[in-house]
Amino acid sequence: MDNPLAITAGQAGNLYPTTKTPLSLRPGQVIRAVVQDIISEDTVLLQFGNTPIQAKTDLPLNAGQVLFLKVDTLGSEIRLRVTAGPQENDAALVDALLTSLSRLKTLEPAAAGLEKLAGLLHAIPEGIKNRVPELSMLGKLFFPIEALDGDALKKAVIDSGVLFEAKLRIIAEQAVREGGATGVQIPGSDLKGVLLAVKDALADSGVSGALRDAGVSTQQLNQTLDKLVGNIELQQIQSKLGDTLQLFLPVLWNELKEEWISFKKTRSSSVDTGYACTINLELERIGKLRSHVLLQSGRIHVKMICDNPAFVEIMRNHSELLGRQLESAGLKTGGISAALKQNLDFSQDVSTGLDLHI
């Protein structure tokens, strides 16, 4: 039995693949497996996504249970460790988390919510905005695509809302070190913090009444705020589960239907650390476009994928120009490629690990 997949969790067992379906694994990755069937006393059938694997193990498992397995090492033997045990309570907790994720994923794309919110804010009279500074602050967090540069991108990432709770923790810890100061100011330029502050302000009957008198629907405004907060929380959960920093930019762009960006630290050896950025865009005239940029060993590697054949041809014809622009910015280029992929699915990760055929 080649390439056993070993589990260590109280009792050890060996997984033996039964198909040649590719399974992409990388050290530190956490993968979800479902027990599909109990074949015999010591053999079960697990499902890793679309990949079925027969497992020999001493672990007491039941059909339908959910396991989370962390990849410890890769080599002739792939070692996986159970990080969420097979107890029924744990399985129920995992199912509840996945249910929550499914609900958040049904939200409309953040780009549509931002466009609606920008329209609602534009309709609010300046007098009300001056009375409720959170409204003015919220409008300043959006910016047109033409204003996107390095500085704007850095600020948008920091203030995207994904780091909101981390900022609060840092502020609280600092307050404790300084003697437990009270009345700590929350990070006012953070998108999630400002959205929540606006929701609190709308609970004031005076503010909501003034908005209604101005012809602004407080119900629609609240619903739009809730959906954007939900989109941020979806990015926070996916960032945690994927060991990435995933977010959307508060950018106003008529062509934009959907967008999100993820950042990840990668490691191809014990000393060679890389950094990956994946940009996912869905545009009105172009379609779905994914750009994956990897900085590894001092070189920039760019892989572009699109579901529009004409645009893929344009990217291929101008790849040398992109290379020269990167070089002129002081970056050494590696590979630059463009590929066509119909039915491009943004939910599928770009693999930066090792594809194993088992």
C-alpha positions as CSV (number, residue, x, y, z in Angstrom):
1,M,0.0,0.0,0.0
2,D,1.8,3.1,-1.2
3,N,1.7,6.5,0.4
4,P,0.0,5.8,3.6
5,L,-1.7,8.7,5.3
6,A,-1.2,8.3,9.0
7,I,-3.5,9.7,11.7
8,T,-2.3,10.4,15.2
9,A,-5.0,11.2,17.7
10,G,-5.2,9.0,20.8
11,Q,-4.9,6.0,18.6
12,A,-3.0,5.8,15.3
13,G,-4.4,4.5,12.0
14,N,-3.3,4.4,8.4
15,L,-5.3,5.8,5.4
16,Y,-4.9,4.0,2.2
17,P,-6.1,5.7,-1.0
18,T,-8.4,3.7,-3.3
19,T,-8.4,6.1,-6.3
20,K,-6.0,8.1,-8.4
21,T,-7.9,11.3,-7.9
22,P,-5.5,14.3,-7.3
23,L,-5.4,15.6,-3.7
24,S,-3.6,18.8,-3.1
25,L,-2.0,19.0,0.3
26,R,0.5,21.3,2.0
27,P,2.0,21.4,5.5
28,G,-0.2,23.1,8.0
29,Q,-3.3,22.8,5.8
30,V,-6.5,21.7,7.6
31,I,-8.8,19.6,5.4
32,R,-12.3,18.5,6.1
33,A,-13.3,14.8,5.7
34,V,-16.7,13.2,6.0
35,V,-17.0,9.5,7.0
36,Q,-19.1,8.2,4.1
37,D,-19.3,4.5,5.0
38,I,-18.1,2.0,7.6
39,I,-16.8,-0.8,5.4
40,S,-15.6,-3.2,8.1
41,E,-14.5,-3.2,11.8
42,D,-11.2,-1.4,11.0
43,T,-11.9,0.1,7.5
44,V,-14.0,3.2,6.6
45,L,-14.5,5.3,3.5
46,L,-13.7,9.0,3.9
47,Q,-14.6,11.8,1.5
48,F,-12.1,14.6,1.0
49,G,-14.1,17.1,-1.2
50,N,-14.6,15.0,-4.3
51,T,-11.8,12.5,-3.4
52,P,-12.9,9.2,-1.7
53,I,-10.2,7.5,0.3
54,Q,-10.4,4.2,2.1
55,A,-9.0,4.3,5.6
56,K,-7.8,1.6,8.0
57,T,-7.9,3.0,11.5
58,D,-8.6,2.0,15.1
59,L,-10.5,5.3,15.7
60,P,-14.2,4.7,16.6
61,L,-16.0,6.5,13.8
62,N,-19.6,6.6,12.6
63,A,-21.0,7.3,9.2
64,G,-21.8,11.0,8.7
65,Q,-19.2,12.2,11.2
66,V,-17.0,15.1,10.2
67,L,-13.2,15.2,10.8
68,F,-10.8,18.1,10.5
69,L,-7.3,16.8,9.6
70,K,-4.1,18.9,9.8
71,V,-1.2,18.1,7.4
72,D,1.9,17.8,9.6
73,T,4.5,16.6,7.1
74,L,4.8,15.6,3.5
75,G,7.1,13.0,2.1
76,S,6.9,9.3,1.3
77,E,4.5,9.2,4.3
78,I,2.0,11.9,4.7
79,R,1.1,12.5,8.3
80,L,-2.2,14.0,9.2
81,R,-3.5,14.8,12.7
82,V,-7.1,15.0,13.8
83,T,-7.7,18.5,15.1
84,A,-11.5,18.1,15.6
85,G,-12.3,14.8,17.1
86,P,-15.0,12.4,16.0
87,Q,-17.2,13.0,19.0
88,E,-20.8,13.8,18.2
89,N,-20.7,17.2,20.0
90,D,-17.7,18.2,17.9
91,A,-19.4,17.1,14.8
92,A,-22.5,19.1,15.7
93,L,-20.3,22.2,16.4
94,V,-18.7,21.8,13.0
95,D,-22.0,21.4,11.3
96,A,-23.3,24.5,13.0
97,L,-20.2,26.5,11.8
98,L,-20.7,25.2,8.2
99,T,-24.4,26.1,8.4
100,S,-23.4,29.7,9.4
101,L,-20.9,29.8,6.6
102,S,-23.6,28.7,4.1
103,R,-25.9,31.4,5.3
104,L,-23.2,34.1,5.0
105,K,-22.3,32.8,1.5
106,T,-25.9,33.5,0.3
107,L,-25.3,37.3,0.9
108,E,-25.1,39.4,-2.2
109,P,-21.6,40.4,-3.2
110,A,-20.1,43.2,-1.2
111,A,-19.7,45.3,-4.4
112,A,-23.5,45.5,-4.8
113,G,-23.9,46.4,-1.1
114,L,-21.3,49.2,-1.3
115,E,-23.0,50.7,-4.4
116,K,-26.4,50.7,-2.6
117,L,-24.9,52.2,0.6
118,A,-23.1,54.9,-1.4
119,G,-26.5,55.8,-3.0
120,L,-28.2,55.9,0.3
121,L,-25.5,58.1,1.9
122,H,-25.7,60.5,-1.1
123,A,-29.4,61.0,-0.4
124,I,-28.8,62.0,3.2
125,P,-28.8,65.8,3.8
126,E,-25.6,67.3,5.0
127,G,-27.3,68.6,8.1
128,I,-28.0,65.0,9.3
129,K,-24.5,63.9,8.4
130,N,-23.1,66.8,10.5
131,R,-25.3,65.7,13.3
132,V,-24.2,62.0,13.0
133,P,-20.4,62.1,12.3
134,E,-20.4,58.3,11.8
135,L,-22.3,58.8,8.5
136,S,-19.7,61.3,7.2
137,M,-16.9,59.0,8.3
138,L,-18.5,56.0,6.5
139,G,-18.6,57.9,3.3
140,K,-14.9,58.8,3.5
141,L,-14.0,55.1,3.7
142,F,-15.2,54.5,0.1
143,F,-13.1,55.6,-2.8
144,P,-13.4,55.4,-6.7
145,I,-11.3,52.9,-8.6
146,E,-9.3,55.8,-10.1
147,A,-8.0,56.7,-6.7
148,L,-6.6,53.2,-6.0
149,D,-2.8,53.4,-5.6
150,G,-0.3,51.8,-3.2
151,D,-1.1,54.0,-0.2
152,A,-4.9,53.7,-0.7
153,L,-4.6,49.9,-1.0
154,K,-2.5,49.7,2.2
155,K,-5.0,51.8,4.1
156,A,-8.0,49.9,2.7
157,V,-6.5,46.5,3.8
158,I,-5.7,47.8,7.3
159,D,-9.2,49.3,7.7
160,S,-11.1,46.5,5.8
161,G,-12.9,45.4,9.0
162,V,-11.3,41.9,9.0
163,L,-8.8,43.1,11.7
164,F,-11.4,45.0,13.8
165,E,-11.5,42.6,16.8
166,A,-7.7,42.3,16.7
167,K,-7.4,46.1,16.9
168,L,-9.8,46.1,19.8
169,R,-7.8,43.5,21.6
170,I,-4.6,45.5,21.1
171,I,-6.3,48.7,22.4
172,A,-7.7,46.8,25.5
173,E,-4.3,45.3,26.3
174,Q,-2.7,48.7,26.0
175,A,-5.3,50.2,28.3
176,V,-4.6,47.5,30.9
177,R,-0.9,48.2,30.7
178,E,-1.6,51.9,31.2
179,G,-3.6,51.3,34.4
180,G,-7.0,50.1,33.1
181,A,-8.0,53.4,31.5
182,T,-11.8,53.7,30.7
183,G,-13.5,55.2,27.8
184,V,-11.1,53.7,25.2
185,Q,-11.7,55.1,21.7
186,I,-12.5,52.3,19.2
187,P,-10.7,52.4,15.9
188,G,-12.8,54.9,14.1
189,S,-11.4,54.4,10.6
190,D,-12.1,50.7,10.5
191,L,-14.9,49.7,8.1
192,K,-16.6,47.2,10.4
193,G,-16.3,49.5,13.4
194,V,-17.9,52.4,11.5
195,L,-20.7,50.2,10.1
196,L,-21.6,49.1,13.6
197,A,-21.4,52.6,14.9
198,V,-23.8,53.8,12.2
199,K,-26.2,51.0,13.2
200,D,-26.0,52.2,16.8
201,A,-26.7,55.8,15.7
202,L,-29.8,54.6,13.7
203,A,-31.3,53.2,16.9
204,D,-31.7,56.8,18.2
205,S,-35.3,57.8,17.5
206,G,-34.2,61.4,16.7
207,V,-31.8,60.2,14.0
208,S,-34.1,57.7,12.5
209,G,-37.0,60.3,12.5
210,A,-34.8,62.9,10.7
211,L,-33.9,60.3,8.1
212,R,-37.5,59.4,7.5
213,D,-38.4,63.0,7.2
214,A,-35.7,63.4,4.5
215,G,-37.1,60.5,2.6
216,V,-34.4,58.0,3.5
217,S,-35.6,54.5,4.3
218,T,-34.0,53.5,7.7
219,Q,-35.1,49.9,7.1
220,Q,-33.2,49.7,3.8
221,L,-30.2,51.4,5.3
222,N,-30.1,49.0,8.2
223,Q,-30.5,46.0,5.9
224,T,-27.6,47.2,3.7
225,L,-25.4,47.8,6.7
226,D,-26.2,44.3,8.0
227,K,-25.3,42.7,4.7
228,L,-22.0,44.5,4.6
229,V,-21.2,43.5,8.2
230,G,-22.1,39.9,7.2
231,N,-19.7,40.0,4.2
232,I,-16.9,41.2,6.5
233,E,-17.6,38.4,9.0
234,L,-17.6,35.9,6.1
235,Q,-14.2,37.1,5.1
236,Q,-13.1,36.9,8.8
237,I,-14.2,33.3,9.1
238,Q,-12.6,32.3,5.8
239,S,-9.4,34.0,6.7
240,K,-9.3,32.0,9.9
241,L,-10.1,28.7,8.3
242,G,-7.7,29.2,5.4
243,D,-4.8,30.7,7.4
244,T,-5.0,33.8,5.1
245,L,-6.0,37.5,5.2
246,Q,-9.1,37.7,3.0
247,L,-11.0,40.9,2.4
248,F,-12.9,43.1,0.0
249,L,-12.0,46.6,-0.8
250,P,-14.5,49.5,-0.3
251,V,-14.0,50.6,-3.9
252,L,-16.7,52.1,-6.1
253,W,-16.4,50.9,-9.7
254,N,-19.3,50.7,-12.1
255,E,-17.9,47.7,-13.9
256,L,-17.4,45.7,-10.7
257,K,-19.9,42.9,-9.8
258,E,-17.8,41.0,-7.3
259,E,-14.3,41.3,-5.8
260,W,-12.2,39.9,-2.9
261,I,-8.5,39.6,-2.2
262,S,-6.5,37.2,-0.1
263,F,-3.0,37.4,1.2
264,K,-1.0,34.4,2.5
265,K,2.5,33.5,3.7
266,T,3.9,30.4,2.0
267,R,6.9,28.3,2.6
268,S,8.6,26.0,0.1
269,S,11.4,25.0,2.5
270,S,12.5,25.7,6.0
271,V,14.3,28.9,5.0
272,D,12.5,30.1,1.9
273,T,9.4,32.1,2.8
274,G,7.1,33.5,0.1
275,Y,4.1,35.7,0.0
276,A,1.1,35.2,-2.2
277,C,-1.8,37.5,-3.2
278,T,-4.9,36.4,-5.0
279,I,-7.2,39.0,-6.6
280,N,-10.6,37.9,-7.7
281,L,-12.7,40.2,-9.9
282,E,-15.9,39.8,-11.8
283,L,-16.4,42.7,-14.2
284,E,-19.4,43.5,-16.4
285,R,-17.6,43.5,-19.8
286,I,-14.7,41.1,-19.1
287,G,-16.2,38.4,-16.9
288,K,-14.4,36.6,-14.1
289,L,-10.7,37.3,-13.6
290,R,-8.3,35.8,-11.1
291,S,-4.7,37.1,-10.7
292,H,-2.4,35.1,-8.5
293,V,0.9,36.9,-7.6
294,L,3.6,35.0,-5.7
295,L,6.8,36.5,-4.3
296,Q,9.2,33.6,-3.8
297,S,13.0,33.5,-3.8
298,G,13.2,37.2,-4.7
299,R,11.1,36.9,-7.8
300,I,7.6,37.8,-8.7
301,H,5.5,35.1,-10.4
302,V,2.1,36.1,-11.9
303,K,-0.6,33.7,-13.0
304,M,-3.8,35.2,-14.6
305,I,-7.0,33.1,-15.2
306,C,-10.1,34.4,-17.0
307,D,-13.3,32.9,-18.4
308,N,-13.2,35.3,-21.4
309,P,-11.1,34.0,-24.3
310,A,-10.6,37.4,-25.9
311,F,-9.3,38.9,-22.7
312,V,-7.0,35.9,-22.1
313,E,-5.5,36.5,-25.6
314,I,-4.9,40.2,-24.7
315,M,-3.2,39.2,-21.5
316,R,-0.9,36.7,-23.3
317,N,0.0,39.3,-26.0
318,H,0.9,41.9,-23.3
319,S,2.7,39.6,-20.8
320,E,6.1,41.0,-21.8
321,L,4.8,44.5,-21.2
322,L,3.7,43.5,-17.7
323,G,7.1,42.0,-17.1
324,R,8.9,45.2,-18.1
325,Q,6.6,47.2,-15.8
326,L,7.5,45.0,-12.9
327,E,11.2,45.2,-13.7
328,S,11.0,49.0,-13.9
329,A,9.5,49.0,-10.4
330,G,12.6,47.1,-9.2
331,L,11.1,43.6,-9.1
332,K,12.7,40.6,-10.6
333,T,10.2,38.6,-12.6
334,G,9.8,34.8,-12.7
335,G,7.0,33.3,-14.7
336,I,4.0,35.3,-16.2
337,S,1.2,33.3,-17.7
338,A,-2.5,33.6,-18.7
339,A,-4.9,30.8,-19.0
340,L,-8.5,30.3,-20.0
341,K,-10.9,28.5,-17.6
342,Q,-14.6,28.3,-18.2
343,N,-16.9,28.3,-15.2
344,L,-14.2,29.9,-13.1
345,D,-15.0,29.3,-9.4
346,F,-13.6,31.9,-7.0
347,S,-14.2,29.5,-4.0
348,Q,-11.6,27.1,-5.2
349,D,-8.1,28.0,-3.9
350,V,-5.1,28.5,-6.1
351,S,-2.7,25.7,-4.9
352,T,0.7,26.9,-3.6
353,G,1.4,23.4,-2.3
354,L,2.2,20.0,-3.7
355,D,-0.4,18.2,-5.9
356,L,-0.2,14.5,-4.9
357,H,-1.7,11.8,-7.2
358,I,-2.6,9.0,-4.8
